[in-house]
Amino acid sequence: MWLYNLGISLYAGGIRLAALWHGKARLWSEGRRNIFERMEAAVRPSDRIVWVHAASLGEFEQARPIIERLRAEHPEYKILLTFFSPSGYEIRKNYEGADYVFYLPADTPSNARRFLDIVHPEIAIFIKYEFWINLLSELRRRKVRSYIVSAIFRRNSVFFRPYGAMWRQALETFDTLFVQNVESKRLLSEIGFDNVVVAGDTRFDRVAQIAAAAQRVETIERFRGGGRLFVAGSTWGPDEEILLPLVNANPDVKFVIAPHEMDEGRIAHLMRDAKGGAVRYTQCDAATRFDDVQVLVLDTMGMLSSVYGSATWAYVGGGFGVGIHNTLEAATFGLPIAFGPNYGKFKEARDMVSLGCAVSVRTVGELAAWFAPLRDDEETLRRASRTAKDYTARNQGATGIILRSIFNS
């Protein structure tokens, strides 16, 4: 345990040092300055608190259907939402579905005690992968009802290693572990946990909400015109290197490319090398004409899920790095999907590849070979589209399973 505590202290110190020159580290550090005083000023001792913790923005999307249904069905509770990462907190710090939104303090023993003294949760809900040893130990000591949702466990994780006793003990905090798949339940049973429910992934409920609420974006509709649209979402440099040849080989297809980060150099590269002409979304207005423009660069945040609703095909970025981004946002609209090779950690991507509505590609040639039949054969396109939409529809319902279990309703 002392090694864990030392690691947490060194990590926090390293972040504060890196904050001198690194923007994300600066946000992490500054966001936690005077955090306990700000919490004390906001949270009342009489509040009945449900605490939901999400590491970052992706986990927030898994938490969101739970938060919103909880607020609708249990207005007697106040909802506290915490984030570990700036990429979640900075985007969702004004989220109206929660009563309080804060960074999670660094997981030292004293911070864990002080945090729980202030927020005094009746229920704690962790999303997917968050296992903070001191916080979980203190929740266990205080007998706070605690849960983890949309979790996935793999054979090679620390819980199943000979040296993983501390982490296995942390799992004893949870009244119920809500997991995504049967394999996770089987692995947990091998180490003595039978309080496990296969509920699925709440992201399916979230993307269903997104699809139901999506409104067509007028600029995107004008750009598409009477043709069909290919949307490449959350792309990085290596994704764009195989996408540009596909763009230039298909002059009759319109493309929206939404970079994951607004890197001006990469945006300039897209604008320059798209032979059919390109324009940035932020430079468009009601008078913009798109007759001679093949590529629209979506250089703004928060619109991608709605843009997928206007598309016929999709590419999801990140697969040449640590892992692909959200494929379900595209699949819920019935889009055939391509992505890079690093998708093995994502169950939904593996599922869709096996079903034939998604494919992993490494090269320009592989991307072109996937796209051609979907472009040229309506039955192939219709079959892949129906498979993607059906997959997302039949996997909905995790939110209801989780909340009915937590509240015995």
JOJOSUL-V69835 format. One record per residue. N is the residue number from 1. SS is DSSP state (@ for helix, = for strand, . for the rest). PSI is psi in radians with two decimals (NA if undefined). NEAR is the number of other ideal C-beta (glycine too) atoms within 8 Angstrom. Layout:
# JOJOSUL-V69835
n = {N/N}
ss = {SS/SS}
psi = {PSI/PSI}
near = {NEAR/NEAR}
This chain:
# JOJOSUL-V69835
n = {1/2/3/4/5/6/7/8/9/10/11/12/13/14/15/16/17/18/19/20/21/22/23/24/25/26/27/28/29/30/31/32/33/34/35/36/37/38/39/40/41/42/43/44/45/46/47/48/49/50/51/52/53/54/55/56/57/58/59/60/61/62/63/64/65/66/67/68/69/70/71/72/73/74/75/76/77/78/79/80/81/82/83/84/85/86/87/88/89/90/91/92/93/94/95/96/97/98/99/100/101/102/103/104/105/106/107/108/109/110/111/112/113/114/115/116/117/118/119/120/121/122/123/124/125/126/127/128/129/130/131/132/133/134/135/136/137/138/139/140/141/142/143/144/145/146/147/148/149/150/151/152/153/154/155/156/157/158/159/160/161/162/163/164/165/166/167/168/169/170/171/172/173/174/175/176/177/178/179/180/181/182/183/184/185/186/187/188/189/190/191/192/193/194/195/196/197/198/199/200/201/202/203/204/205/206/207/208/209/210/211/212/213/214/215/216/217/218/219/220/221/222/223/224/225/226/227/228/229/230/231/232/233/234/235/236/237/238/239/240/241/242/243/244/245/246/247/248/249/250/251/252/253/254/255/256/257/258/259/260/261/262/263/264/265/266/267/268/269/270/271/272/273/274/275/276/277/278/279/280/281/282/283/284/285/286/287/288/289/290/291/292/293/294/295/296/297/298/299/300/301/302/303/304/305/306/307/308/309/310/311/312/313/314/315/316/317/318/319/320/321/322/323/324/325/326/327/328/329/330/331/332/333/334/335/336/337/338/339/340/341/342/343/344/345/346/347/348/349/350/351/352/353/354/355/356/357/358/359/360/361/362/363/364/365/366/367/368/369/370/371/372/373/374/375/376/377/378/379/380/381/382/383/384/385/386/387/388/389/390/391/392/393/394/395/396/397/398/399/400/401/402/403/404/405/406/407/408/409}
ss = {./@/@/@/@/@/@/@/@/@/@/@/@/@/@/@/@/@/././././@/@/@/@/@/@/@/@/@/./././@/@/@/@/@/@/@/@/././././././=/=/=/=/=/=/././@/@/@/@/@/@/@/@/@/@/@/@/@/@/@/@/@/././././=/=/=/=/=/=/././@/@/@/@/@/@/@/./././././././=/=/=/=/./././././@/@/@/@/@/@/@/@/@/@/@/./=/=/=/=/=/=/=/./././././@/@/@/@/@/@/@/@/@/@/././=/=/=/=/=/=/=/././././././@/@/@/././././@/@/@/@/@/@/@/././././=/=/=/=/././@/@/@/@/@/@/@/@/@/./././././=/=/=/././././@/@/@/@/@/@/@/@/@/@/@/././././@/@/@/@/@/@/@/././././=/=/=/=/=/=/=/./@/@/@/@/@/@/@/@/@/@/@/@/@/././././=/=/=/=/=/=/././././@/@/@/@/@/@/@/@/@/@/././././=/=/=/@/@/@/./././././././././././=/=/=/././././././@/@/@/@/@/././././=/=/=/=/./././././././././././@/@/@/@/././././=/=/=/=/./././././././@/@/@/@/@/@/@/@/@/././=/=/=/./././@/@/@/@/@/@/@/@/@/@/@/@/@/./@/@/@/@/@/@/@/@/@/@/@/@/@/@/@/@/@/./././@/@/@/@/@/@/@/@/@/@/./.}
psi = {-0.62/-0.56/-0.73/-0.84/-0.67/-0.75/-0.72/-0.77/-0.74/-0.68/-0.85/-0.72/-0.70/-0.68/-0.74/-0.64/-0.80/-0.41/-0.30/-0.46/-0.18/2.14/-0.77/-0.70/-0.64/-0.74/-0.75/-0.79/-0.86/-0.57/-0.36/-0.03/2.26/0.53/-0.65/-0.66/-0.70/-0.65/-0.76/-0.61/-0.42/-0.82/2.21/2.55/-0.45/-0.18/2.39/1.96/2.28/2.08/2.18/2.19/2.23/2.32/-0.84/-2.81/-0.69/-0.75/-0.57/-0.72/-0.53/-0.57/-0.51/-0.82/-0.55/-0.83/-0.81/-0.63/-0.64/-0.76/-0.69/-0.66/-0.35/1.19/-0.13/-0.25/2.56/2.51/2.14/2.17/2.22/2.65/2.62/-0.70/2.52/-0.54/-0.34/-0.90/-0.82/-0.51/-0.57/0.30/-0.33/0.35/2.11/-0.18/-0.29/2.61/-0.58/2.36/2.15/2.82/2.64/2.21/2.70/2.47/1.12/2.79/-0.77/-0.69/-0.71/-0.78/-0.80/-0.73/-0.87/-0.49/-0.70/-0.83/-0.30/1.07/2.53/-0.56/2.40/2.29/2.08/2.49/2.04/-1.29/0.12/1.95/1.53/1.96/-0.81/-0.72/-0.77/-0.68/-0.74/-0.65/-0.70/-0.75/-0.63/-0.04/0.71/2.29/2.11/2.55/2.66/2.42/2.69/0.58/2.65/2.34/2.44/2.65/-0.59/0.11/2.88/-0.46/-0.44/0.25/2.70/-0.52/0.24/0.37/-0.72/-0.67/-0.62/-0.67/-0.63/-0.62/-0.38/-0.23/-0.60/2.20/-0.72/2.44/1.98/1.96/2.87/-0.50/2.90/-0.61/-0.71/-0.75/-0.74/-0.76/-0.74/-0.60/-0.52/-0.42/0.34/0.20/2.08/0.05/0.92/2.31/2.22/1.70/-0.35/-2.87/2.15/-0.23/-0.52/-0.66/-0.67/-0.80/-0.48/-0.70/-0.77/-0.81/-0.69/-0.58/-0.15/2.39/2.43/2.41/2.10/-0.72/-0.72/-0.72/-0.71/-0.67/-0.77/-0.66/-2.40/0.08/-2.84/2.69/2.35/2.15/2.16/1.96/2.53/0.85/2.65/3.08/-0.90/-0.58/-0.78/-0.47/-0.54/-0.31/-0.67/-0.77/-0.60/-0.73/-0.89/-0.37/-0.10/1.20/-0.30/-0.02/2.37/2.50/2.33/2.22/2.12/1.69/2.52/-0.62/2.53/1.19/1.98/-0.58/-0.75/-0.65/-0.73/-0.67/-0.79/-0.78/-0.66/-0.69/-0.07/1.86/-0.44/0.09/2.52/2.69/2.61/2.46/-0.72/-0.18/0.09/2.61/-3.02/-0.36/-0.11/2.30/2.48/0.28/-0.67/0.53/2.14/-0.47/2.30/2.09/2.05/1.53/0.83/2.83/2.70/0.09/-0.22/-0.76/-0.64/-0.63/-0.63/-0.53/-0.28/0.01/2.89/-0.57/2.80/2.63/2.35/2.20/3.08/-0.24/-0.10/0.04/-2.31/-0.31/2.77/2.74/-2.85/1.88/-0.40/-0.52/-0.61/-0.74/-0.58/-0.37/0.11/0.66/2.28/2.50/2.44/2.67/2.97/-3.07/-0.35/1.36/0.06/-0.45/-0.08/1.85/-0.77/-0.62/-0.77/-0.73/-0.82/-0.56/-0.79/-0.52/-0.29/0.16/0.04/2.78/2.56/2.33/2.62/-0.44/2.92/-0.73/-0.73/-0.68/-0.75/-0.67/-0.58/-0.72/-0.66/-0.91/-0.54/-0.46/-0.66/-0.35/1.94/-0.62/-0.69/-0.77/-0.80/-0.71/-0.81/-0.70/-0.80/-0.69/-0.76/-0.80/-0.73/-0.66/-0.81/-0.60/-0.75/-0.15/0.16/2.80/-0.08/-0.68/-0.79/-0.75/-0.79/-0.88/-0.59/-0.66/-0.78/-0.72/0.15/0.78/NA}
near = {6/5/6/9/11/8/8/12/10/8/9/10/8/8/11/9/7/9/12/6/4/8/5/8/11/10/11/13/11/8/11/9/6/5/11/10/7/9/13/8/5/6/13/4/5/4/9/8/14/15/11/14/14/15/13/11/10/8/14/14/10/17/15/11/12/15/13/10/11/12/10/6/8/8/6/4/11/10/14/16/17/12/17/11/10/10/9/15/14/9/8/12/7/5/8/4/9/11/6/12/12/12/11/10/12/9/11/12/8/6/11/15/9/10/13/14/7/10/12/10/11/9/13/12/15/12/16/12/7/12/9/9/12/13/11/12/11/12/12/11/6/7/4/11/8/14/15/12/16/15/12/10/11/6/5/4/8/7/11/11/7/3/5/10/6/9/11/10/7/11/12/7/9/11/6/10/13/15/15/11/9/6/7/14/12/8/13/13/10/7/9/5/9/5/7/13/11/10/12/12/11/15/12/14/12/12/15/12/11/11/10/6/6/11/5/9/10/6/10/13/9/9/13/11/7/3/8/8/14/15/17/15/16/12/13/13/7/9/15/15/7/12/14/11/9/12/14/11/7/10/8/4/12/14/14/16/13/14/16/9/5/6/8/6/6/10/13/8/9/15/12/6/8/14/8/11/9/12/13/11/12/6/6/10/4/3/4/10/6/11/4/6/12/12/16/17/15/12/9/7/4/4/11/12/10/11/15/15/10/12/14/7/14/14/15/16/15/16/14/9/9/4/9/13/9/12/15/11/13/16/18/12/12/8/14/12/16/14/16/15/8/12/14/5/5/10/9/13/13/10/9/15/11/6/9/8/12/15/9/12/12/6/7/8/6/10/14/11/7/11/13/8/8/12/9/5/7/5/6/9/12/8/9/12/12/9/12/17/12/8/14/14/8/6/10/10/9/15/11/8/12/15/13/9/11/11/8/5/4}
